[in-house]
Amino acid sequence: MNKIQIVPEERQKILENPDLILLDKELLLALIKDSDFPDEENLIDIRNVFLKKLGEKVEKLKSTNSQIIQHAYENQMGIKKIHKCCLETIETKDIDTLFKFLCLKAAEILGVDIIKIVVSDNTFSNFNIENCIFKSDEEITKFVQKVGITKGKNVRLKNVANEKKREAERLITREESTKSEAIISLSINNKFKGFILLESAKESTFSIDQSTDYLEFFSQITSKHLESLIYK
């Protein structure tokens, strides 16, 4: 029977870095087979190290898979919320009803703490709607440029937990509890005429590494519907 001999120096290297074996299938299989090792070499401690390391890798893999499944579920739920919001948006029959929907009901559908909208006082009449603010075109243009919104990128996500209330960037006041936000532009005839501000008390709701595809879709749908209501 062939016996594998492991000198102390090699043995110590393996104990310090078990991935040397774990990443090599042949070596790992050879180690697992008891018959290949002399009993007197007392290799049980090496196998214990590998088993522990394997256990850690399995737990990490399980955790990663669970996170992937959770993110996929949350993404699917997010898509449904956006679609529901888009459908209810295009069902509104006038601008007043649309603004009320965005400021009041949409927050519940999207699962955010509060929604505020800022729109052009040069384009829209001043409705008396909570969280609907009217500003000049100049102020709106300056704001969207400041936060980095462009015609090609009509949504920006921000984590505001550590940059609370930067006056130069704000057009309206954030809630004290807000930890993250999404800024969604509204355009009429390819000109910025306002934006929707989604605020959340959770940092994880909006972060810069998240995809904005569906929020951009919501922005386009809302802008086109708003445009149709203006010119109907």
N, C-alpha and C positions, 0 to 999 in steps of 0.2 A: 504493500500500500504506500502511495506517495504521501509524504508528510511535508507540510508547509512550515518552514522555519522562519521565525520572526525575531530578528536581533533586537536588543533593548532599545537601541536608538530609533529603529524604524517603528517599533511598537509605541514609543513615546510620541513620535510625530503623528501617528494615526490617532492616538488618544487626544492629542491637542487639536487635530483637525480631521474629524471623522468624515467630512465631506470628500476627502481624498478617496475613500472607499465607496461611500454612498453614491458618488457620481460615476463610479465604474462598475457596471453590471457584473462582469466576470469576477472581479475581486469580491464583490458583495456576496455573490452566490457561493463562491468558494469558502468564504468565512462562515456562512450559515450552515454549511454541511459539516457536521461534527466529525464525520469519518475522515475528513481530510486533515484533521488537526491531532497532534499528540496530546493525550490527556495531561501529561506532566507539564505542559507549557502554561497552564492556568490562563487560558485565553478568555475566560468568562467575562472578565472586566471589559475587554475590548468589545465583545458582543453586546454587553449592557450599554456601553456608550453608543453603539450604533442603533440599538433598539430605542434608546431614549431620543436620539436624534431623529430617527424615523418617526417616532411618535409625535415629535414637535412639528415635523414637516407635514404629517397627516392632519394634525390639528390646524396648522396654518392653512393648508389646502381647503379644509372644511370651512374655516372662517372666511377664506377668500370666496369660495363658492356661494356661501350664504350671503355675503355682501353683494355678489353679482346678481343673485336671484332677487335680493331686496331692492337693488337699484333698478333692475328690470321691471319689477312690480311697481315701484314708485314712478318710473318713467311711463309705464302703461297707464297708470292712474292719472298722471299729469296730462297725457294726450287726451284722455276722455274728458277731463275738466276743460281743457282748451277748446276742444270740439263743441262741448256743450255751451261754453261761453260764446263761441263764434255763432252758433245757431241762434242763440237768444239775442245776440247783437243784431243780426240781420232781420230779425222779426220786429224790431222796433220801427214805429211808423213815422216818428218825427225826432228832431234833434233833442228836444226837451226830454223825451222818454229814453232816448239813448243815453244821455248824460246821467239821468237818474239811475239807469241800469248799471252803468259803469261805476258810479260812485257808491251805490248801495248793494245791489244784489250780486254783482260780479265777484266781490270779495269773498262772499260765502261759497260761491261755486269754485273759485280757484284756491280756496283754502289759505288766504293771506289775511293779515290782521286788518288792513285798511287799504282802500284804493282812493287816490286823489287824482283829479285831472286838471291840467292847466291848458286853456285854449285861448286863441287870439280874440282880443276884444274888438279887433278890426273886422273880423269875419263873423263872429257870433254875437247874438244879443245876450245881455246879462241875465241869465236865469238865476233864480234864488234856490240853488241846490247845494246841499251840504257837501263840502269837499270839492266843489267845482270852482276853480279860481280863474279869473280872466286877467291876462297880461298882454302887453303890446307885442307885435311881431318882432320888434327889435330885441325885447327881453327874452323871448322864446328862442330866437335864433342864437343869441349870445349864450344861452344856457346849453342848448344841444351841442354847440361847438365846444363848450367847456367840458362837457362830460364825454365827448368823443362819438356822438351819434352822427352818422353820415347817411347819404342816400343808399349806400351799399350795406350799411350796418345800422339798422333802425331800432336795435335793442341793446341796452347795456345793463349788465348785472354788476352790483356793487356790494361789497361787505363793508358796512359802515360802523362796525362795533368799535374799531380803534381810530376812527377819524370823525368822531362825532361833531356834527353841526359845523361844517366848514362853510362859513358865511359867503365866501366868494363864489361858491359853486351852487348854492341853493337859491332857488326861486321861490320855494315855499318851505315851510317848516316841517321837518320830520317829527314823528312821534318820538318821545323820549325812549320808548321801549324798542324802537326799530334797531335791528341788528344787520339786516340785509334788505336789499331792494332791487327791483327791476324797473328800468326806465324805458318806456315803450313810446316811440314817436307816433304822432298823428300828422299825416300830410294830405294836403288838398292841392291837386294839380302839380304834384311834385315839389310843393313848398311846405316847409314845416309850419304847421298851424297849431301845434300843441303837443302834449305828451300825456301818457298815463303813468302814474307812479304807484307801483305795487310795493307795499311795505310789510315786512315780516319781523316778528320778534325772535325768530330763529336764524342763527348765522348760516345754517345749512340750507335754508330755503333757496337762496340765490347766492351763487359764488361764481367767480370769473372763469372757473374751469368747466362750468356746465354748458351744455349745448343750448343755443337760443332759437333753434329752428322753429319750434312750435309757437314761441312768443312772437317771433317775426311774422309767422303766418297770421297770428291774432292781430298784430299791428296792421298788416296789409288788408285783412278783411274789414277791420274797424274803420280804417282810413277810407277804403272804397265805399263802404256803406255810408259813412258820414258825408262823403262827396256826393253820393246819389241823393241824400236827403237835402243837401243845399240846393241842388239844381233840379229837383223834381218839380 
